[in-house]
Amino acid sequence: MPITAELIRGHTETIILAHLLTRDSYGYEINKSIQERSAGRYELKEATLYGAFRRLEEAGCIQSYWGDEQTGARRRYYRVTPAGREAFARSRAEWLETRGLIDLLLGIEGGGTV
């Protein structure tokens, strides 16, 4: 079943932060990871991805730096900051609360199906 982008769009920044909590990374690698983890069912558009990077950096949640690649193009890497870790924890808690509420409203008990 295809997943509409609207259901995920509000969680883009949290998804990016989750990836960056594991290691510093760059845009293409993050998007590739999202595609792989979703088994190809979700992909961020480039404008969405880089817009999220900009918002996260302006909010102090991530920092960017230029990688030192010996071959190929230079890449701009991103790392999560302590403020980003806090933002991720808040967003994850909000998501869990929201998911539980929606499950209740849809009559789903214990995360099962209707």
N, CA, C and O of each residue as an XYZ file, in Angstrom:
456
protein
N       0.852     -1.171      0.000
C       0.000      0.000      0.000
C       0.903      1.241      0.000
O       1.774      1.363      0.861
N       0.710      2.149     -0.941
C       1.550      3.351     -0.972
C       1.249      4.266      0.214
O       0.114      4.356      0.680
N       2.276      4.925      0.677
C       2.150      5.854      1.794
C       2.171      7.266      1.227
O       3.081      7.618      0.477
N       1.190      8.068      1.573
C       1.169      9.432      1.058
C       2.212     10.273      1.778
O       2.434     10.132      2.981
N       2.840     11.142      1.016
C       3.883     11.998      1.574
C       3.338     12.885      2.684
O       4.076     13.249      3.600
N       2.054     13.237      2.616
C       1.468     14.116      3.620
C       1.506     13.496      5.019
O       1.621     14.213      6.013
N       1.412     12.178      5.098
C       1.443     11.519      6.402
C       2.821     11.601      7.043
O       2.934     11.568      8.269
N       3.860     11.708      6.241
C       5.228     11.695      6.750
C       5.841     13.086      6.775
O       6.748     13.341      7.567
N       5.373     13.980      5.937
C       6.007     15.289      5.740
C       6.301     16.021      7.049
O       7.378     16.602      7.183
N       5.412     16.014      7.989
C       5.621     16.725      9.244
C       6.686     16.098     10.133
O       7.039     16.653     11.173
N       7.195     14.950      9.724
C       8.191     14.241     10.533
C       9.557     14.188      9.855
O      10.461     13.497     10.323
N       9.704     14.919      8.754
C      10.952     14.892      7.991
C      12.156     15.239      8.853
O      13.169     14.542      8.811
N      12.056     16.299      9.628
C      13.188     16.730     10.435
C      13.532     15.694     11.500
O      14.708     15.481     11.794
N      12.536     15.057     12.073
C      12.778     14.016     13.072
C      13.456     12.813     12.429
O      14.345     12.209     13.029
N      13.049     12.463     11.225
C      13.663     11.344     10.497
C      15.130     11.654     10.209
O      15.989     10.786     10.363
N      15.414     12.873      9.796
C      16.798     13.280      9.526
C      17.625     13.235     10.817
O      18.744     12.721     10.823
N      17.074     13.769     11.899
C      17.795     13.740     13.172
C      18.067     12.303     13.616
O      19.146     12.013     14.133
N      17.110     11.408     13.423
C      17.307     10.008     13.801
C      18.501      9.425     13.057
O      19.316      8.711     13.643
N      18.604      9.729     11.772
C      19.736      9.235     10.991
C      21.047      9.828     11.519
O      22.033      9.111     11.691
N      21.049     11.123     11.772
C      22.278     11.794     12.217
C      22.693     11.399     13.632
O      23.850     11.590     14.006
N      21.783     10.857     14.416
C      22.148     10.376     15.748
C      23.095      9.181     15.662
O      23.854      8.920     16.595
N      23.051      8.460     14.547
C      23.912      7.290     14.390
C      25.286      7.667     13.875
O      26.278      7.031     14.234
N      25.362      8.713     13.022
C      26.648      9.161     12.484
C      26.446     10.425     11.661
O      25.345     10.693     11.181
N      27.513     11.199     11.501
C      27.477     12.350     10.599
C      27.221     11.833      9.191
O      27.627     10.724      8.844
N      26.546     12.643      8.384
C      26.186     12.178      7.058
C      25.934     13.354      6.132
O      25.941     14.506      6.565
N      25.711     13.062      4.852
C      25.431     14.083      3.842
C      24.105     13.757      3.167
O      23.577     12.655      3.315
N      23.573     14.721      2.427
C      22.223     14.623      1.895
C      21.913     13.364      1.113
O      20.932     12.683      1.409
N      22.729     13.039      0.118
C      22.447     11.870     -0.714
C      22.429     10.602      0.132
O      21.566      9.744     -0.055
N      23.371     10.478      1.057
C      23.447      9.286      1.897
C      22.211      9.158      2.792
O      21.684      8.061      2.980
N      21.756     10.280      3.337
C      20.562     10.259      4.183
C      19.346      9.843      3.367
O      18.564      9.001      3.807
N      19.179     10.425      2.183
C      18.035     10.080      1.349
C      18.088      8.610      0.924
O      17.060      7.933      0.901
N      19.267      8.124      0.593
C      19.420      6.713      0.211
C      19.042      5.805      1.381
O      18.389      4.779      1.189
N      19.454      6.187      2.597
C      19.122      5.403      3.782
C      17.605      5.372      4.010
O      17.047      4.334      4.365
N      16.947      6.512      3.805
C      15.492      6.576      3.959
C      14.814      5.654      2.953
O      13.871      4.940      3.295
N      15.293      5.671      1.720
C      14.720      4.786      0.692
C      14.913      3.320      1.062
O      13.993      2.513      0.931
N      16.109      2.983      1.523
C      16.394      1.594      1.883
C      15.577      1.147      3.086
O      14.999      0.060      3.080
N      15.530      1.987      4.120
C      14.797      1.617      5.335
C      13.299      1.505      5.089
O      12.609      0.756      5.781
N      12.792      2.248      4.106
C      11.363      2.191      3.789
C      11.081      1.205      2.654
O       9.968      1.165      2.132
N      12.070      0.421      2.277
C      11.940     -0.544      1.180
C      11.436      0.145     -0.094
O      10.623     -0.407     -0.835
N      11.936      1.356     -0.328
C      11.582      2.089     -1.543
C      10.225      2.759     -1.523
O       9.796      3.316     -2.534
N       9.540      2.717     -0.390
C       8.194      3.300     -0.336
C       8.189      4.784     -0.047
O       7.154      5.436     -0.191
N       9.344      5.344      0.364
C       9.401      6.769      0.657
C      10.747      7.329      0.239
O      11.795      6.726      0.467
N      10.688      8.491     -0.375
C      11.892      9.184     -0.809
C      11.660     10.677     -0.633
O      10.594     11.195     -0.965
N      12.662     11.355     -0.112
C      12.544     12.804      0.041
C      12.944     13.489     -1.248
O      13.925     13.112     -1.888
N      12.184     14.488     -1.620
C      12.596     15.327     -2.742
C      13.775     16.163     -2.272
O      13.874     16.500     -1.092
N      14.665     16.496     -3.192
C      15.872     17.253     -2.846
C      15.534     18.573     -2.152
O      16.172     18.941     -1.166
N      14.535     19.280     -2.667
C      14.158     20.566     -2.064
C      13.656     20.380     -0.633
O      13.940     21.205      0.236
N      12.922     19.316     -0.387
C      12.421     19.026      0.960
C      13.578     18.720      1.899
O      13.623     19.221      3.022
N      14.507     17.904      1.440
C      15.645     17.505      2.248
C      16.501     18.710      2.630
O      16.822     18.903      3.803
N      16.868     19.517      1.637
C      17.754     20.639      1.922
C      17.038     21.780      2.654
O      17.669     22.542      3.386
N      15.735     21.894      2.458
C      14.951     22.847      3.254
C      14.944     22.440      4.720
O      15.045     23.286      5.609
N      14.825     21.132      4.967
C      14.859     20.632      6.345
C      16.239     20.859      6.966
O      16.341     21.240      8.133
N      17.305     20.624      6.184
C      18.652     20.903      6.686
C      18.774     22.363      7.113
O      19.309     22.668      8.179
N      18.273     23.255      6.269
C      18.369     24.694      6.561
C      17.622     25.031      7.858
O      18.151     25.744      8.711
N      16.395     24.519      8.006
C      15.608     24.795      9.216
C      16.290     24.220     10.460
O      16.346     24.873     11.502
N      16.803     23.001     10.343
C      17.464     22.372     11.479
C      18.734     23.125     11.874
O      19.040     23.271     13.058
N      19.461     23.598     10.873
C      20.689     24.341     11.173
C      20.360     25.695     11.800
O      21.024     26.115     12.748
N      19.345     26.377     11.280
C      18.942     27.667     11.850
C      18.446     27.519     13.283
O      18.610     28.426     14.099
N      17.835     26.368     13.590
C      17.330     26.115     14.941
C      18.429     25.633     15.885
O      18.184     25.448     17.077
N      19.640     25.427     15.359
C      20.749     24.967     16.192
C      20.730     23.475     16.465
O      21.425     23.000     17.362
N      19.942     22.731     15.701
C      19.824     21.285     15.910
C      20.918     20.493     15.195
O      21.266     19.390     15.616
N      21.455     21.055     14.118
C      22.537     20.412     13.394
C      23.593     21.452     13.036
O      23.328     22.654     13.035
N      24.776     20.972     12.738
C      25.854     21.806     12.222
C      26.342     21.157     10.938
O      26.319     19.934     10.804
N      26.781     21.975      9.998
C      27.312     21.427      8.756
C      28.798     21.734      8.648
O      29.305     22.684      9.243
N      29.472     20.906      7.876
C      30.895     21.109      7.604
C      31.227     20.412      6.290
O      30.524     19.496      5.863
N      32.291     20.853      5.666
C      32.721     20.270      4.400
C      33.608     19.071      4.677
O      34.535     19.137      5.484
N      33.306     17.963      3.989
C      34.124     16.765      4.111
C      35.443     16.955      3.375
O      35.611     17.905      2.610
N      36.358     16.054      3.612
C      37.676     16.123      2.986
C      37.859     14.897      2.092
O      38.721     14.058      2.353
N      37.046     14.795      1.037
C      37.124     13.667      0.135
C      38.385     13.754     -0.729
O      38.709     14.810     -1.272
N      39.074     12.647     -0.843
C      40.266     12.591     -1.692
C      39.883     12.403     -3.159
O      40.594     12.853     -4.058
N      38.768     11.745     -3.388
C      38.285     11.541     -4.755
C      36.830     11.970     -4.829
O      36.100     11.883     -3.842
N      36.419     12.425     -5.978
C      35.027     12.824     -6.159
C      34.767     14.223     -5.634
O      35.678     14.942     -5.223
N      33.499     14.583     -5.662
C      33.076     15.928     -5.256
C      33.144     16.091     -3.734
O      32.986     15.131     -2.980
N      33.380     17.317     -3.315
C      33.322     17.635     -1.887
C      31.891     17.534     -1.404
O      30.961     17.944     -2.099
N      31.719     16.994     -0.223
C      30.376     16.831      0.328
C      30.219     17.683      1.577
O      31.150     17.875      2.358
N      28.992     18.187      1.730
C      28.659     18.933      2.942
C      28.037     17.932      3.913
O      26.988     17.350      3.635
N      28.687     17.742      5.038
C      28.219     16.806      6.049
C      27.446     17.556      7.128
O      27.613     18.759      7.331
N      26.595     16.795      7.810
C      25.797     17.344      8.896
C      26.004     16.486     10.133
O      26.144     15.265     10.054
N      26.021     17.168     11.293
C      26.119     16.458     12.573
C      25.060     17.022     13.508
O      24.717     18.202     13.440
N      24.552     16.168     14.376
C      23.530     16.598     15.330
C      24.216     17.278     16.520
O      25.308     16.884     16.930
N      23.569     18.285     17.056
C      24.078     19.023     18.215
C      23.327     18.558     19.468
O      22.345     17.824     19.358
N      23.771     18.971     20.637
C      22.998     18.646     21.851
C      21.542     19.152     21.759
O      20.618     18.468     22.201
N      21.347     20.335     21.191
C      19.977     20.844     21.015
C      19.193     19.943     20.064
O      17.987     19.759     20.235
N      19.865     19.388     19.074
C      19.220     18.463     18.147
C      18.819     17.166     18.819
O      17.772     16.594     18.513
N      19.658     16.702     19.739
C      19.313     15.484     20.492
C      18.057     15.712     21.333
O      17.184     14.848     21.413
N      17.981     16.887     21.957
C      16.802     17.229     22.756
C      15.567     17.354     21.869
O      14.493     16.869     22.227
N      15.717     18.006     20.708
C      14.593     18.161     19.780
C      14.113     16.802     19.300
O      12.909     16.572     19.186
N      15.054     15.894     19.015
C      14.670     14.550     18.582
C      13.883     13.831     19.676
O      12.850     13.220     19.399
N      14.366     13.902     20.911
C      13.679     13.231     22.020
C      12.257     13.764     22.175
O      11.323     12.987     22.375
N      12.087     15.090     22.084
C      10.741     15.682     22.179
C       9.852     15.216     21.030
O       8.703     14.829     21.243
N      10.389     15.257     19.810
C       9.597     14.871     18.638
C       9.210     13.401     18.681
O       8.098     13.027     18.308
N      10.136     12.576     19.138
C       9.842     11.139     19.227
C       8.754     10.892     20.265
O       7.848     10.092     20.030
N       8.828     11.562     21.395
C       7.798     11.413     22.427
C       6.442     11.886     21.909
O       5.419     11.246     22.155
N       6.438     13.012     21.190
C       5.192     13.515     20.598
C       4.626     12.513     19.596
O       3.417     12.288     19.553
N       5.512     11.908     18.785
C       5.065     10.924     17.794
C       4.442      9.718     18.493
O       3.381      9.250     18.079
N       5.074      9.213     19.529
C       4.535      8.053     20.234
C       3.176      8.368     20.851
O       2.262      7.545     20.806
N       3.046      9.568     21.430
C       1.770      9.985     22.009
C       0.698     10.104     20.924
O      -0.436      9.660     21.104
N       1.074     10.710     19.797
C       0.130     10.887     18.683
C      -0.292      9.538     18.116
O      -1.474      9.307     17.861
N       0.681      8.644     17.918
C       0.370      7.314     17.387
C      -0.594      6.580     18.308
O      -1.537      5.938     17.845
N      -0.355      6.676     19.616
C      -1.255      6.027     20.570
C      -2.658      6.604     20.505
O      -3.637      5.861     20.570
N      -2.766      7.934     20.375
C      -4.072      8.577     20.274
C      -4.790      8.171     18.987
O      -5.985      7.876     19.012
N      -4.083      8.153     17.884
C      -4.712      7.758     16.617
C      -5.153      6.304     16.677
O      -6.240      5.966     16.209
N      -4.311      5.434     17.257
C      -4.723      4.033     17.428
C      -6.029      3.944     18.204
O      -6.921      3.179     17.839
N      -6.146      4.731     19.283
C      -7.383      4.729     20.066
C      -8.571      5.203     19.233
O      -9.644      4.601     19.268
N      -8.370      6.285     18.488
C      -9.458      6.847     17.692
C      -9.889      5.926     16.555
O     -11.044      5.948     16.131
N      -8.956      5.120     16.070
C      -9.286      4.177     14.994
C      -9.734      2.816     15.519
O     -10.061      1.918     14.743
N      -9.746      2.676     16.832
C     -10.175      1.425     17.426
C      -9.118      0.344     17.365
O      -9.443     -0.844     17.386
N      -7.857      0.738     17.289
C      -6.757     -0.222     17.251
C      -6.208     -0.360     18.646
O      -5.760      0.616     19.248
N      -6.241     -1.576     19.164
C      -5.728     -1.796     20.505
C      -4.370     -2.494     20.430
O      -4.189     -3.450     19.676
N      -3.438     -2.005     21.211
C      -2.122     -2.638     21.270
C      -1.348     -2.605     19.978
O      -0.458     -3.431     19.773
N      -1.669     -1.658     19.087
C      -0.920     -1.542     17.840
C      -1.334     -2.537     16.780
O      -0.694     -2.615     15.732
N      -2.387     -3.301     17.022
C      -2.845     -4.270     16.032
C      -3.633     -3.587     14.933
O      -3.626     -2.361     14.818
N      -4.310     -4.384     14.128
C      -5.132     -3.816     13.048
C      -6.589     -3.936     13.410
O      -6.980     -4.749     14.247
N      -7.387     -3.106     12.758
C      -8.830     -3.090     13.020
C      -9.467     -4.346     12.504
O     -10.679     -4.520     12.629
